Amino acid sequence: MYRTKLAAIAASAALALSLTACGSSGDDSTTAAPATSVAPMTTAPAMSSAPAMSGDQFGAGCASVPSDPSNPGSFDAMAKVPVATAASGNPLLSTLVTAVKQANLVDSLNSEPAVTVFAPTNDAFGKIPKADLDKVLADPKTLTSVLTYHVVSGKLTPQQLAGTHKTLQGTDVTVTGSGTSFTVNGTSMVVCGNVQTANATVYIVDTVLMPKM
């Protein structure tokens, strides 16, 4: 009888140890589950930050465009307003803006439904001898001809850019190149391309284009 009781006690102890072991195993499995569920949560933000790129602009000159979206000369700000207004906020294009105002073309450019503009930088105008530039700025007819020679109907993508295009001035410009490297009329390099405004695609160039007079 005494041995039978000892056997029963031993069996009960073994069962208790067995249940304890099972319980600790269950705890391990529930601990592992949160680790698995946390992993996707940590990778999701990295994926969602990918579209933070501001656009498809290209060229070394784009680095000089203000990056702060609140700056009126930034890519984000320019995309929200028509082209003449957009240029007025960009520090690279202040001489161009002065010329456009001098020729009374602000409203005309802003009201165009869709155009491509080859926009000379301040340095591009700086290549022109001051006496010659002053003469052009003082002659509304010549100035209008020069400025409208930088504008093509339709918003040309980089894939459509190479080729010969009729300008609003009436004569043609010829663009050569591909990818992110383009030259206009063989001399004017695109330094920052595919800049979007509300009604235009802008290609900022390093040399003023001069039509045949």
Backbone as CSV, one residue per row, in Angstrom:
resi,resn,N_x,N_y,N_z,CA_x,CA_y,CA_z,C_x,C_y,C_z
1,MET,0.850,-1.206,0.000,0.000,0.000,0.000,0.876,1.243,0.000
2,TYR,1.895,1.275,0.835,2.792,2.430,0.921,3.498,2.644,-0.398
3,ARG,3.969,1.539,-1.018,4.635,1.644,-2.318,3.671,2.142,-3.374
4,THR,2.420,1.736,-3.307,1.416,2.180,-4.291,1.220,3.686,-4.193
5,LYS,1.165,4.236,-2.949,1.013,5.683,-2.758,2.220,6.437,-3.298
6,LEU,3.434,5.871,-3.073,4.640,6.520,-3.597,4.614,6.585,-5.120
7,ALA,4.138,5.515,-5.736,4.068,5.454,-7.189,3.102,6.499,-7.715
8,ALA,1.961,6.660,-7.004,0.950,7.636,-7.430,1.492,9.048,-7.322
9,ILE,2.241,9.318,-6.198,2.830,10.649,-6.000,3.843,10.945,-7.096
10,ALA,4.651,9.944,-7.442,5.667,10.111,-8.480,5.027,10.395,-9.819
11,ALA,3.938,9.694,-10.106,3.229,9.892,-11.384,2.664,11.294,-11.457
12,SER,2.104,11.766,-10.334,1.537,13.114,-10.307,2.619,14.165,-10.534
13,ALA,3.779,13.951,-9.905,4.888,14.899,-10.065,5.368,14.930,-11.500
14,ALA,5.443,13.751,-12.112,5.880,13.674,-13.517,4.908,14.417,-14.421
15,LEU,3.586,14.248,-14.148,2.561,14.913,-14.953,2.675,16.431,-14.801
16,ALA,2.925,16.898,-13.562,3.055,18.334,-13.321,4.244,18.906,-14.063
17,LEU,5.380,18.179,-14.031,6.566,18.628,-14.758,6.315,18.678,-16.254
18,SER,5.571,17.687,-16.732,5.249,17.629,-18.155,4.411,18.825,-18.569
19,LEU,3.392,19.170,-17.738,2.528,20.308,-18.053,3.309,21.620,-18.013
20,THR,4.236,21.728,-17.043,5.057,22.938,-16.929,5.918,23.123,-18.164
21,ALA,6.489,22.037,-18.621,7.333,22.086,-19.814,6.523,22.529,-21.014
22,CYS,5.302,21.989,-21.164,4.435,22.373,-22.279,4.097,23.850,-22.206
23,GLY,3.839,24.317,-20.960,3.493,25.730,-20.785,4.633,26.630,-21.193
24,SER,5.873,26.297,-20.839,6.996,27.143,-21.209,7.224,27.121,-22.691
25,SER,6.966,26.000,-23.353,7.108,25.913,-24.809,6.107,26.823,-25.482
26,GLY,4.857,26.836,-24.939,3.815,27.710,-25.498,4.206,29.164,-25.362
27,ASP,4.845,29.522,-24.223,5.259,30.899,-24.024,6.265,31.317,-25.059
28,ASP,7.209,30.394,-25.429,8.223,30.701,-26.437,7.592,31.009,-27.766
29,SER,6.534,30.219,-28.118,5.909,30.404,-29.426,5.172,31.731,-29.476
30,THR,4.556,32.147,-28.371,3.830,33.419,-28.386,4.806,34.581,-28.369
31,THR,5.998,34.359,-27.778,7.002,35.413,-27.787,7.545,35.621,-29.194
32,ALA,7.677,34.551,-29.957,8.242,34.635,-31.303,7.311,35.358,-32.248
33,ALA,5.982,35.249,-32.033,5.010,35.821,-32.969,5.158,37.321,-33.115
34,PRO,5.280,38.089,-32.006,5.428,39.529,-32.178,6.667,39.901,-32.964
35,ALA,7.775,39.152,-32.812,8.996,39.460,-33.548,8.742,39.355,-35.037
36,THR,7.949,38.340,-35.433,7.639,38.164,-36.853,6.748,39.275,-37.350
37,SER,5.789,39.719,-36.530,4.853,40.743,-36.969,5.491,42.124,-36.989
38,VAL,6.565,42.336,-36.223,7.201,43.641,-36.176,8.004,43.900,-37.440
39,ALA,8.591,42.862,-38.021,9.490,43.040,-39.165,8.865,43.799,-40.318
40,PRO,7.644,43.435,-40.786,7.057,44.194,-41.898,6.809,45.649,-41.538
41,MET,6.510,45.954,-40.261,6.225,47.324,-39.853,7.473,48.183,-39.953
42,THR,8.656,47.607,-39.703,9.872,48.391,-39.767,10.295,48.630,-41.208
43,THR,9.934,47.760,-42.143,10.342,47.949,-43.535,9.365,48.824,-44.294
44,ALA,8.108,48.935,-43.862,7.096,49.689,-44.602,7.449,51.159,-44.770
45,PRO,7.910,51.891,-43.731,8.221,53.298,-43.922,9.281,53.542,-44.970
46,ALA,10.305,52.664,-45.053,11.357,52.840,-46.048,10.774,52.766,-47.449
47,MET,9.826,51.879,-47.679,9.209,51.740,-48.988,8.368,52.970,-49.309
48,SER,7.649,53.499,-48.336,6.768,54.623,-48.596,7.542,55.911,-48.836
49,SER,8.821,55.992,-48.412,9.589,57.208,-48.622,10.172,57.285,-50.027
50,ALA,10.112,56.233,-50.819,10.702,56.216,-52.151,10.165,57.300,-53.070
51,PRO,8.829,57.579,-53.082,8.327,58.587,-54.005,8.688,60.014,-53.618
52,ALA,9.604,60.219,-52.671,9.956,61.575,-52.255,10.734,62.334,-53.325
53,MET,11.168,61.651,-54.403,11.843,62.322,-55.500,10.926,63.392,-56.071
54,SER,11.487,64.587,-56.367,10.645,65.706,-56.790,10.252,65.646,-58.251
55,GLY,10.909,64.861,-59.062,10.535,64.807,-60.464,11.615,64.169,-61.306
56,ASP,11.547,64.444,-62.619,12.486,63.855,-63.559,13.427,64.900,-64.137
57,GLN,13.715,65.948,-63.403,14.655,66.944,-63.893,16.050,66.331,-64.009
58,PHE,16.841,66.868,-64.927,18.193,66.332,-65.093,19.152,67.460,-65.449
59,GLY,20.421,67.241,-65.195,21.456,68.198,-65.561,22.138,68.804,-64.347
60,ALA,23.431,69.121,-64.509,24.220,69.657,-63.398,23.662,70.985,-62.890
61,GLY,23.047,71.763,-63.778,22.518,73.059,-63.376,21.353,72.975,-62.419
62,CYS,20.712,71.815,-62.346,19.567,71.655,-61.442,19.974,71.804,-59.981
63,ALA,21.259,71.584,-59.688,21.728,71.697,-58.309,21.639,73.134,-57.800
64,SER,21.576,74.102,-58.723,21.504,75.509,-58.328,20.076,75.982,-58.084
65,VAL,19.100,75.129,-58.390,17.702,75.481,-58.166,17.381,75.288,-56.684
66,PRO,16.722,76.240,-56.059,16.406,76.103,-54.619,15.661,74.802,-54.329
67,SER,16.050,74.125,-53.261,15.445,72.830,-52.922,14.264,72.947,-51.962
68,ASP,14.176,74.061,-51.246,13.083,74.250,-50.290,11.767,74.436,-51.049
69,PRO,10.787,73.530,-50.877,9.522,73.630,-51.618,8.791,74.951,-51.408
70,SER,9.052,75.629,-50.299,8.382,76.900,-50.039,9.016,78.052,-50.812
71,ASN,10.202,77.819,-51.379,10.871,78.849,-52.171,10.200,78.940,-53.535
72,PRO,9.810,80.130,-54.006,9.112,80.248,-55.289,9.930,79.802,-56.486
73,GLY,11.252,79.659,-56.300,12.097,79.201,-57.395,12.350,77.714,-57.401
74,SER,11.784,76.984,-56.446,11.990,75.536,-56.370,11.177,74.818,-57.440
75,PHE,11.544,73.581,-57.728,10.807,72.787,-58.716,9.346,72.628,-58.315
76,ASP,9.101,72.362,-57.041,7.735,72.158,-56.568,6.888,73.412,-56.760
77,ALA,7.453,74.568,-56.425,6.711,75.822,-56.554,6.487,76.191,-58.016
78,MET,7.494,75.988,-58.861,7.374,76.325,-60.279,6.293,75.493,-60.966
79,ALA,6.116,74.275,-60.530,5.144,73.379,-61.160,3.706,73.840,-60.944
80,LYS,3.490,74.731,-60.004,2.128,75.142,-59.651,1.679,76.427,-60.348
81,VAL,2.583,77.104,-61.048,2.249,78.391,-61.665,2.683,78.400,-63.127
82,PRO,2.098,79.303,-63.959,2.486,79.360,-65.373,3.928,79.830,-65.556
83,VAL,4.452,79.655,-66.752,5.890,79.701,-66.971,6.540,81.047,-66.660
84,ALA,5.945,82.166,-67.071,6.583,83.464,-66.800,6.611,83.747,-65.304
85,THR,5.554,83.380,-64.607,5.511,83.548,-63.150,6.526,82.625,-62.485
86,ALA,6.626,81.391,-62.986,7.584,80.428,-62.437,9.012,80.940,-62.582
87,ALA,9.337,81.494,-63.739,10.692,81.995,-63.976,11.025,83.154,-63.048
88,SER,10.032,83.956,-62.709,10.276,85.128,-61.855,10.733,84.745,-60.451
89,GLY,10.460,83.523,-60.038,10.882,83.083,-58.721,12.213,82.368,-58.714
90,ASN,12.767,82.112,-59.917,14.004,81.336,-60.008,15.205,82.259,-60.132
91,PRO,16.142,82.212,-59.190,17.287,83.137,-59.216,18.202,82.948,-60.426
92,LEU,18.141,81.808,-61.096,18.968,81.572,-62.280,18.467,82.340,-63.497
93,LEU,17.214,82.806,-63.448,16.561,83.330,-64.641,16.146,84.788,-64.509
94,SER,16.758,85.540,-63.627,16.310,86.915,-63.375,16.501,87.823,-64.595
95,THR,17.578,87.630,-65.357,17.772,88.457,-66.554,16.729,88.130,-67.608
96,LEU,16.406,86.856,-67.763,15.351,86.458,-68.687,14.021,87.089,-68.294
97,VAL,13.728,87.085,-67.019,12.476,87.668,-66.536,12.427,89.161,-66.846
98,THR,13.543,89.844,-66.655,13.610,91.273,-66.986,13.312,91.493,-68.469
99,ALA,13.888,90.652,-69.324,13.673,90.778,-70.768,12.224,90.496,-71.141
100,VAL,11.623,89.481,-70.522,10.223,89.134,-70.808,9.299,90.284,-70.402
101,LYS,9.566,90.888,-69.273,8.758,92.036,-68.829,8.957,93.230,-69.767
102,GLN,10.216,93.428,-70.201,10.522,94.547,-71.091,9.774,94.404,-72.419
103,ALA,9.576,93.158,-72.856,8.889,92.900,-74.127,7.381,92.740,-73.949
104,ASN,6.892,92.917,-72.733,5.451,92.770,-72.432,4.915,91.389,-72.844
105,LEU,5.699,90.355,-72.545,5.318,88.995,-72.926,4.835,88.145,-71.752
106,VAL,4.777,88.720,-70.563,4.406,87.926,-69.377,3.038,87.286,-69.562
107,ASP,2.045,88.086,-69.891,0.682,87.559,-70.027,0.583,86.575,-71.193
108,SER,1.270,86.877,-72.289,1.225,85.986,-73.456,1.784,84.606,-73.127
109,LEU,2.913,84.573,-72.447,3.523,83.291,-72.100,2.694,82.548,-71.052
110,ASN,2.178,83.275,-70.091,1.386,82.632,-69.045,0.070,82.065,-69.567
111,SER,-0.438,82.636,-70.661,-1.736,82.192,-71.186,-1.623,81.100,-72.239
112,GLU,-0.397,80.796,-72.673,-0.224,79.699,-73.629,-0.650,78.386,-72.974
113,PRO,-1.436,77.544,-73.675,-1.928,76.311,-73.045,-0.843,75.268,-72.802
114,ALA,0.129,75.183,-73.714,1.192,74.180,-73.564,2.359,74.558,-74.455
115,VAL,3.505,74.826,-73.845,4.691,75.216,-74.611,5.938,74.580,-74.004
116,THR,6.993,74.596,-74.822,8.323,74.233,-74.344,9.181,75.487,-74.420
117,VAL,9.882,75.799,-73.341,10.685,77.019,-73.282,12.149,76.660,-73.052
118,PHE,13.011,77.194,-73.910,14.453,77.101,-73.696,14.847,78.387,-72.964
119,ALA,15.102,78.272,-71.681,15.284,79.441,-70.822,16.765,79.705,-70.554
120,PRO,17.313,80.790,-71.104,18.732,81.089,-70.864,18.974,81.553,-69.427
121,THR,20.055,81.097,-68.854,20.434,81.514,-67.506,20.977,82.940,-67.530
122,ASN,21.171,83.509,-66.365,21.809,84.826,-66.266,23.197,84.799,-66.902
123,ASP,23.934,83.714,-66.688,25.269,83.592,-67.274,25.206,83.540,-68.798
124,ALA,24.126,82.962,-69.331,23.967,82.924,-70.785,23.846,84.345,-71.340
125,PHE,23.052,85.188,-70.685,22.948,86.584,-71.113,24.265,87.316,-70.889
126,GLY,25.016,86.875,-69.875,26.305,87.493,-69.590,27.330,87.282,-70.684
127,LYS,27.123,86.286,-71.534,28.043,86.052,-72.653,27.886,87.107,-73.748
128,ILE,26.755,87.786,-73.761,26.508,88.810,-74.770,27.161,90.113,-74.314
129,PRO,27.952,90.756,-75.165,28.535,92.055,-74.779,27.451,93.009,-74.293
130,LYS,27.734,93.719,-73.233,26.722,94.568,-72.601,26.097,95.564,-73.580
131,ALA,26.903,96.147,-74.428,26.372,97.128,-75.384,25.353,96.483,-76.310
132,ASP,25.642,95.247,-76.747,24.715,94.543,-77.643,23.436,94.154,-76.894
133,LEU,23.586,93.684,-75.641,22.423,93.298,-74.854,21.532,94.507,-74.579
134,ASP,22.145,95.623,-74.225,21.369,96.835,-73.963,20.613,97.275,-75.218
135,LYS,21.246,97.109,-76.373,20.610,97.491,-77.628,19.381,96.624,-77.897
136,VAL,19.509,95.328,-77.644,18.381,94.413,-77.852,17.256,94.727,-76.872
137,LEU,17.605,94.948,-75.615,16.591,95.248,-74.591,15.844,96.547,-74.902
138,ALA,16.499,97.440,-75.598,15.876,98.724,-75.916,15.034,98.683,-77.191
139,ASP,15.078,97.586,-77.909,14.335,97.454,-79.163,13.243,96.393,-78.991
140,PRO,11.999,96.800,-78.707,10.926,95.833,-78.417,10.721,94.789,-79.520
141,LYS,10.838,95.195,-80.773,10.613,94.264,-81.874,11.690,93.176,-81.909
142,THR,12.937,93.594,-81.797,14.043,92.620,-81.793,13.979,91.742,-80.551
143,LEU,13.699,92.352,-79.418,13.633,91.597,-78.167,12.536,90.540,-78.225
144,THR,11.364,90.921,-78.745,10.256,89.962,-78.867,10.642,88.818,-79.791
145,SER,11.339,89.130,-80.874,11.765,88.099,-81.812,12.729,87.114,-81.144
146,VAL,13.685,87.653,-80.380,14.662,86.793,-79.709,13.980,85.911,-78.660
147,LEU,13.102,86.499,-77.871,12.470,85.733,-76.794,11.517,84.661,-77.329
148,THR,10.707,84.990,-78.329,9.765,84.001,-78.864,10.493,82.902,-79.641
149,TYR,11.756,83.166,-80.013,12.569,82.131,-80.653,12.951,81.032,-79.660
150,HIS,12.772,81.299,-78.394,13.083,80.316,-77.346,11.860,79.491,-76.942
151,VAL,10.739,79.660,-77.651,9.489,79.006,-77.254,8.948,78.166,-78.403
152,VAL,8.592,76.920,-78.077,8.059,75.962,-79.051,6.683,75.506,-78.575
153,SER,5.760,75.364,-79.487,4.421,74.880,-79.114,4.485,73.428,-78.646
154,GLY,3.684,73.116,-77.631,3.624,71.754,-77.096,4.661,71.527,-76.012
155,LYS,4.329,70.671,-75.061,5.252,70.339,-73.977,6.068,69.118,-74.390
156,LEU,7.309,69.358,-74.794,8.170,68.285,-75.287,8.839,67.549,-74.132
157,THR,8.685,66.239,-74.117,9.387,65.417,-73.132,10.828,65.232,-73.596
158,PRO,11.722,64.781,-72.723,13.098,64.510,-73.165,13.153,63.532,-74.338
159,GLN,12.219,62.586,-74.401,12.193,61.621,-75.495,11.783,62.267,-76.818
160,GLN,11.085,63.397,-76.760,10.628,64.099,-77.958,11.512,65.284,-78.322
161,LEU,12.497,65.575,-77.518,13.231,66.830,-77.642,14.135,66.895,-78.874
162,ALA,14.859,65.827,-79.159,15.777,65.839,-80.303,14.983,65.996,-81.599
163,GLY,15.473,66.882,-82.471,14.803,67.110,-83.741,14.688,68.594,-84.034
164,THR,13.967,68.922,-85.096,13.773,70.315,-85.502,12.361,70.752,-85.132
165,HIS,12.254,71.906,-84.474,10.968,72.375,-83.979,10.754,73.839,-84.376
166,LYS,9.547,74.140,-84.826,9.212,75.522,-85.175,8.913,76.313,-83.909
167,THR,9.494,77.492,-83.809,9.308,78.340,-82.632,8.136,79.300,-82.840
168,LEU,7.733,79.951,-81.767,6.683,80.958,-81.875,7.148,82.168,-82.692
169,GLN,8.449,82.335,-82.813,8.993,83.422,-83.625,8.802,83.142,-85.116
170,GLY,8.680,81.855,-85.468,8.406,81.497,-86.850,9.482,80.680,-87.525
171,THR,10.702,80.702,-87.003,11.769,79.890,-87.579,12.071,78.709,-86.658
172,ASP,12.981,77.854,-87.093,13.201,76.581,-86.401,14.403,76.609,-85.459
173,VAL,14.322,75.774,-84.434,15.488,75.422,-83.620,15.727,73.922,-83.811
174,THR,16.982,73.538,-83.719,17.331,72.132,-83.874,18.016,71.632,-82.608
175,VAL,17.485,70.562,-82.065,18.031,69.981,-80.839,18.672,68.648,-81.165
176,THR,19.886,68.446,-80.704,20.567,67.168,-80.867,20.867,66.576,-79.496
177,GLY,21.038,65.262,-79.466,21.365,64.590,-78.217,20.307,63.579,-77.832
178,SER,20.469,63.019,-76.645,19.525,62.019,-76.129,19.760,61.847,-74.639
179,GLY,18.857,61.098,-74.017,19.004,60.809,-72.585,18.922,62.062,-71.755
180,THR,20.053,62.473,-71.196,20.102,63.682,-70.376,21.125,64.675,-70.915
181,SER,21.519,64.525,-72.184,22.508,65.416,-72.792,21.955,65.967,-74.101
182,PHE,21.681,67.283,-74.130,21.090,67.909,-75.311,21.772,69.244,-75.607
183,THR,21.862,69.546,-76.906,22.401,70.825,-77.363,21.409,71.441,-78.338
184,VAL,21.169,72.737,-78.202,20.235,73.450,-79.069,21.029,74.294,-80.058
185,ASN,20.725,74.111,-81.345,21.406,74.842,-82.426,22.923,74.684,-82.393
186,GLY,23.385,73.573,-81.852,24.809,73.250,-81.887,25.677,73.978,-80.895
187,THR,25.129,74.931,-80.170,25.969,75.732,-79.263,25.426,75.851,-77.840
188,SER,24.123,75.764,-77.671,23.516,76.026,-76.363,23.197,74.713,-75.655
189,MET,23.885,74.463,-74.558,23.717,73.211,-73.821,22.567,73.313,-72.821
190,VAL,21.790,72.226,-72.730,20.757,72.143,-71.694,21.452,71.804,-70.377
191,VAL,21.374,72.707,-69.402,22.053,72.490,-68.114,21.095,71.990,-67.038
192,CYS,19.806,72.174,-67.266,18.798,71.632,-66.350,17.529,71.425,-67.152
193,GLY,17.151,70.182,-67.342,16.052,69.891,-68.250,14.833,69.274,-67.602
194,ASN,13.727,69.341,-68.346,12.452,68.745,-67.958,11.880,69.374,-66.689
195,VAL,12.050,70.678,-66.565,11.483,71.422,-65.442,10.024,71.738,-65.773
196,GLN,9.123,71.398,-64.880,7.693,71.549,-65.159,7.128,72.821,-64.537
197,THR,6.298,73.521,-65.327,5.459,74.592,-64.782,4.020,74.226,-65.134
198,ALA,3.080,75.070,-64.733,1.673,74.736,-64.958,1.328,74.615,-66.439
199,ASN,2.025,75.346,-67.294,1.682,75.301,-68.718,2.878,75.058,-69.636
200,ALA,4.020,74.711,-69.074,5.215,74.561,-69.916,6.178,73.524,-69.363
201,THR,6.987,73.003,-70.295,8.168,72.238,-69.919,9.363,73.117,-70.241
202,VAL,10.252,73.298,-69.281,11.366,74.233,-69.426,12.687,73.470,-69.491
203,TYR,13.520,73.883,-70.455,14.885,73.384,-70.546,15.804,74.595,-70.378
204,ILE,16.482,74.667,-69.252,17.362,75.798,-68.963,18.661,75.603,-69.738
205,VAL,19.057,76.647,-70.505,20.216,76.534,-71.400,21.292,77.540,-71.029
206,ASP,22.521,77.267,-71.501,23.661,78.095,-71.088,24.056,79.162,-72.104
207,THR,23.317,79.259,-73.204,23.622,80.257,-74.244,22.316,80.767,-74.840
208,VAL,22.225,82.089,-75.047,21.042,82.682,-75.641,20.959,82.267,-77.115
209,LEU,19.772,81.846,-77.554,19.558,81.461,-78.942,19.233,82.714,-79.756
210,MET,19.887,82.861,-80.906,19.666,84.042,-81.722,19.092,83.636,-83.075
211,PRO,17.874,84.106,-83.380,17.269,83.786,-84.681,17.960,84.569,-85.796
212,LYS,17.816,84.061,-86.999,18.320,84.810,-88.153,17.391,85.977,-88.428
213,MET,17.903,87.146,-88.408,17.090,88.349,-88.623,16.997,88.682,-90.125
